[in-house]
Each structure stands twice: as C-alpha cells, then as structure tokens.
Amino acid sequence: MIVIEPAGSKEMAWLHTAAYGLSPREGEVVEFVVRGTSNRQISRALYVTEDTVQKHPQNVFEKVGVRSRRALVKRLYLDTIFP
C-alpha cells in the first residue's frame, strides 16, 4: 500500500536544508533559529560555545542568500508557501 499525504514540517525542513547544501549541524541550528531560540540557548543545547553557534547562522545565511534570521525563516518556509 502506498499512502500519499502532505509533507510535514520535519520533512520540509530536511528538504530545505538539503537543497541549500547545509551541513547536518547547520540544519540543527536552523531548527533552533526557526523556533526563535537565542544563541545562548542553542549553545547550551548543543554543548558548544556561543562563538561557534554564531558562526553557523552566518554560514547558513551565506549559503541561503539572506542576511537575517527573519529572512532565513521566510526563505526556507514561507517562500515555498507564498511564492
């Protein structure tokens, strides 16, 4: 049996991160960014320094072609819904 249903947010997140060539760690950071998590909270959750966390979004912004967290969320999630 094959069931076809709309993709959930987890599947869409994976698809978007794969499409932009983000590393697995960058994908994790994007998930936190989408939820509005601060760099301090991300660093605690991932057991890395805040400096390290700050570099991941910068790399993601460059790969996706945006300059802010807000623009990142818009590009990855809203642009596909409301082109």
N, CA and C atoms as a LAMMPS dump frame, in Angstrom:
ITEM: TIMESTEP
0
ITEM: NUMBER OF ATOMS
249
ITEM: BOX BOUNDS ff ff ff
-5.0000000000000000e+02 5.0000000000000000e+02
-5.0000000000000000e+02 5.0000000000000000e+02
-5.0000000000000000e+02 5.0000000000000000e+02
ITEM: ATOMS id mol type element x y z
1 1 1 N 0.837 -1.159 0
2 1 2 C 0 0 0
3 1 3 C 0.891 1.233 0
4 2 1 N 0.509 2.204 -0.767
5 2 2 C 1.218 3.481 -0.815
6 2 3 C 0.262 4.558 -0.345
7 3 1 N 0.742 5.359 0.601
8 3 2 C -0.072 6.448 1.123
9 3 3 C 0.601 7.755 0.75
10 4 1 N -0.154 8.631 0.124
11 4 2 C 0.377 9.936 -0.253
12 4 3 C -0.311 10.986 0.609
13 5 1 N 0.513 11.776 1.286
14 5 2 C -0.028 12.833 2.14
15 5 3 C 0.915 14.025 2.102
16 6 1 N 0.442 15.183 2.515
17 6 2 C 1.311 16.361 2.509
18 6 3 C 2.519 16.155 3.422
19 7 1 N 3.635 16.711 3.016
20 7 2 C 4.846 16.612 3.83
21 7 3 C 4.685 17.434 5.093
22 8 1 N 5.194 16.892 6.194
23 8 2 C 5.154 17.605 7.464
24 8 3 C 6.322 18.566 7.577
25 9 1 N 6.352 19.312 8.655
26 9 2 C 7.403 20.316 8.836
27 9 3 C 8.791 19.691 8.935
28 10 1 N 8.9 18.513 9.539
29 10 2 C 10.203 17.836 9.637
30 10 3 C 10.732 17.469 8.251
31 11 1 N 9.867 16.931 7.421
32 11 2 C 10.286 16.56 6.07
33 11 3 C 10.66 17.791 5.258
34 12 1 N 9.894 18.858 5.405
35 12 2 C 10.177 20.088 4.667
36 12 3 C 11.489 20.704 5.144
37 13 1 N 11.735 20.656 6.442
38 13 2 C 12.992 21.199 6.976
39 13 3 C 14.174 20.449 6.378
40 14 1 N 14.083 19.124 6.328
41 14 2 C 15.173 18.337 5.748
42 14 3 C 15.361 18.683 4.281
43 15 1 N 14.274 18.795 3.559
44 15 2 C 14.334 19.104 2.132
45 15 3 C 14.997 20.457 1.893
46 16 1 N 14.617 21.45 2.672
47 16 2 C 15.192 22.783 2.503
48 16 3 C 16.682 22.803 2.839
49 17 1 N 17.062 22.163 3.926
50 17 2 C 18.481 22.169 4.293
51 17 3 C 19.304 21.405 3.256
52 18 1 N 18.76 20.328 2.72
53 18 2 C 19.468 19.571 1.69
54 18 3 C 19.592 20.379 0.402
55 19 1 N 18.542 21.109 0.052
56 19 2 C 18.547 21.89 -1.184
57 19 3 C 19.616 22.978 -1.173
58 20 1 N 19.904 23.524 -0.006
59 20 2 C 20.906 24.585 0.096
60 20 3 C 22.286 24.057 0.485
61 21 1 N 22.44 22.755 0.626
62 21 2 C 23.737 22.17 0.934
63 21 3 C 24.216 22.444 2.347
64 22 1 N 23.283 22.541 3.278
65 22 2 C 23.664 22.792 4.659
66 22 3 C 24.165 21.512 5.312
67 23 1 N 25.134 21.664 6.192
68 23 2 C 25.653 20.513 6.93
69 23 3 C 24.614 20.064 7.948
70 24 1 N 24.761 18.843 8.466
71 24 2 C 23.818 18.386 9.492
72 24 3 C 23.767 19.334 10.695
73 25 1 N 24.916 19.851 11.133
74 25 2 C 24.951 20.77 12.275
75 25 3 C 24.255 22.09 11.927
76 26 1 N 24.478 22.582 10.72
77 26 2 C 23.794 23.798 10.29
78 26 3 C 22.286 23.578 10.262
79 27 1 N 21.873 22.394 9.853
80 27 2 C 20.45 22.055 9.861
81 27 3 C 19.876 22.072 11.267
82 28 1 N 20.642 21.549 12.228
83 28 2 C 20.206 21.581 13.627
84 28 3 C 20.04 23.019 14.102
85 29 1 N 21.022 23.857 13.774
86 29 2 C 20.971 25.259 14.188
87 29 3 C 19.768 25.951 13.548
88 30 1 N 19.495 25.646 12.283
89 30 2 C 18.335 26.24 11.613
90 30 3 C 17.049 25.868 12.353
91 31 1 N 16.931 24.644 12.799
92 31 2 C 15.736 24.234 13.543
93 31 3 C 15.553 25.087 14.792
94 32 1 N 16.655 25.369 15.487
95 32 2 C 16.587 26.221 16.672
96 32 3 C 16.233 27.653 16.284
97 33 1 N 16.836 28.16 15.226
98 33 2 C 16.582 29.532 14.766
99 33 3 C 15.111 29.705 14.415
100 34 1 N 14.542 28.728 13.741
101 34 2 C 13.134 28.793 13.34
102 34 3 C 12.229 28.903 14.566
103 35 1 N 12.632 28.274 15.646
104 35 2 C 11.846 28.322 16.88
105 35 3 C 12.09 29.601 17.68
106 36 1 N 13.013 30.459 17.198
107 36 2 C 13.295 31.712 17.897
108 36 3 C 14.24 31.563 19.065
109 37 1 N 15.036 30.511 19.067
110 37 2 C 15.967 30.234 20.152
111 37 3 C 17.177 31.168 20.065
112 38 1 N 17.627 31.671 21.199
113 38 2 C 18.79 32.561 21.225
114 38 3 C 20.077 31.762 21.047
115 39 1 N 21.152 32.469 20.673
116 39 2 C 22.454 31.796 20.527
117 39 3 C 22.882 31.141 21.836
118 40 1 N 22.632 31.8 22.951
119 40 2 C 22.999 31.227 24.258
120 40 3 C 22.259 29.913 24.489
121 41 1 N 20.96 29.893 24.196
122 41 2 C 20.171 28.675 24.382
123 41 3 C 20.633 27.571 23.434
124 42 1 N 20.96 27.942 22.201
125 42 2 C 21.448 26.958 21.227
126 42 3 C 22.772 26.375 21.698
127 43 1 N 23.667 27.23 22.174
128 43 2 C 24.984 26.751 22.623
129 43 3 C 24.846 25.766 23.773
130 44 1 N 23.919 26.038 24.666
131 44 2 C 23.692 25.116 25.795
132 44 3 C 23.107 23.792 25.317
133 45 1 N 22.179 23.867 24.382
134 45 2 C 21.535 22.652 23.886
135 45 3 C 22.5 21.767 23.101
136 46 1 N 23.42 22.397 22.349
137 46 2 C 24.342 21.633 21.5
138 46 3 C 25.718 21.418 22.14
139 47 1 N 25.91 21.956 23.337
140 47 2 C 27.174 21.814 24.067
141 47 3 C 28.361 22.369 23.28
142 48 1 N 28.18 23.57 22.737
143 48 2 C 29.243 24.283 22.039
144 48 3 C 29.263 25.724 22.539
145 49 1 N 30.316 26.459 22.206
146 49 2 C 30.4 27.847 22.649
147 49 3 C 29.449 28.725 21.839
148 50 1 N 29.139 29.887 22.42
149 50 2 C 28.279 30.835 21.701
150 50 3 C 28.965 31.331 20.434
151 51 1 N 30.299 31.451 20.465
152 51 2 C 31.037 31.864 19.262
153 51 3 C 30.829 30.862 18.135
154 52 1 N 30.874 29.591 18.471
155 52 2 C 30.644 28.548 17.466
156 52 3 C 29.228 28.641 16.92
157 53 1 N 28.269 28.832 17.81
158 53 2 C 26.872 28.94 17.384
159 53 3 C 26.694 30.144 16.466
160 54 1 N 27.356 31.241 16.772
161 54 2 C 27.217 32.452 15.965
162 54 3 C 27.732 32.241 14.538
163 55 1 N 28.728 31.401 14.372
164 55 2 C 29.287 31.143 13.04
165 55 3 C 28.343 30.322 12.17
166 56 1 N 27.605 29.407 12.773
167 56 2 C 26.707 28.56 11.98
168 56 3 C 25.635 29.369 11.254
169 57 1 N 24.895 30.251 11.938
170 57 2 C 23.904 31.038 11.19
171 57 3 C 24.544 31.907 10.102
172 58 1 N 25.722 32.45 10.37
173 58 2 C 26.397 33.255 9.349
174 58 3 C 26.672 32.419 8.109
175 59 1 N 27.141 31.194 8.3
176 59 2 C 27.392 30.298 7.168
177 59 3 C 26.089 29.956 6.445
178 60 1 N 25.044 29.714 7.219
179 60 2 C 23.741 29.396 6.638
180 60 3 C 23.219 30.584 5.838
181 61 1 N 23.319 31.793 6.411
182 61 2 C 22.857 32.993 5.702
183 61 3 C 23.544 33.111 4.352
184 62 1 N 24.85 32.864 4.345
185 62 2 C 25.613 32.965 3.09
186 62 3 C 25.134 31.928 2.07
187 63 1 N 24.944 30.689 2.516
188 63 2 C 24.522 29.621 1.609
189 63 3 C 23.113 29.856 1.062
190 64 1 N 22.233 30.386 1.903
191 64 2 C 20.838 30.586 1.508
192 64 3 C 20.649 31.924 0.802
193 65 1 N 21.565 32.851 1.034
194 65 2 C 21.482 34.15 0.374
195 65 3 C 20.617 35.159 1.109
196 66 1 N 20.686 35.136 2.438
197 66 2 C 19.929 36.077 3.261
198 66 3 C 20.871 36.746 4.255
199 67 1 N 20.341 37.739 5.001
200 67 2 C 21.183 38.469 5.946
201 67 3 C 20.682 38.439 7.384
202 68 1 N 19.532 37.822 7.621
203 68 2 C 18.978 37.83 8.979
204 68 3 C 18.208 36.541 9.252
205 69 1 N 17.943 36.309 10.536
206 69 2 C 17.155 35.138 10.932
207 69 3 C 15.757 35.21 10.336
208 70 1 N 15.182 36.389 10.366
209 70 2 C 13.835 36.566 9.83
210 70 3 C 13.789 36.234 8.34
211 71 1 N 14.776 36.735 7.598
212 71 2 C 14.83 36.457 6.158
213 71 3 C 15.074 34.968 5.899
214 72 1 N 15.845 34.324 6.773
215 72 2 C 16.108 32.888 6.634
216 72 3 C 14.814 32.098 6.761
217 73 1 N 14.044 32.39 7.795
218 73 2 C 12.774 31.689 8.004
219 73 3 C 11.847 31.926 6.819
220 74 1 N 11.788 33.16 6.358
221 74 2 C 10.941 33.477 5.208
222 74 3 C 11.367 32.676 3.989
223 75 1 N 12.665 32.655 3.696
224 75 2 C 13.164 31.953 2.507
225 75 3 C 12.918 30.457 2.595
226 76 1 N 13.205 29.86 3.738
227 76 2 C 13.111 28.406 3.858
228 76 3 C 11.68 27.89 3.978
229 77 1 N 10.804 28.667 4.593
230 77 2 C 9.482 28.139 4.878
231 77 3 C 8.347 28.892 4.201
232 78 1 N 8.369 30.205 4.234
233 78 2 C 7.229 30.957 3.709
234 78 3 C 7.271 31.134 2.215
235 79 1 N 8.457 31.262 1.628
236 79 2 C 8.536 31.452 0.176
237 79 3 C 7.992 30.253 -0.595
238 80 1 N 8.047 29.076 0.004
239 80 2 C 7.516 27.89 -0.675
240 80 3 C 6.002 27.829 -0.561
241 81 1 N 5.451 28.49 0.461
242 81 2 C 4.002 28.502 0.648
243 81 3 C 3.369 29.652 -0.109
244 82 1 N 4.028 30.826 -0.022
245 82 2 C 3.528 32.047 -0.659
246 82 3 C 4.58 32.601 -1.609
247 83 1 N 4.774 31.996 -2.784
248 83 2 C 5.843 32.457 -3.69
249 83 3 C 5.594 33.842 -4.235
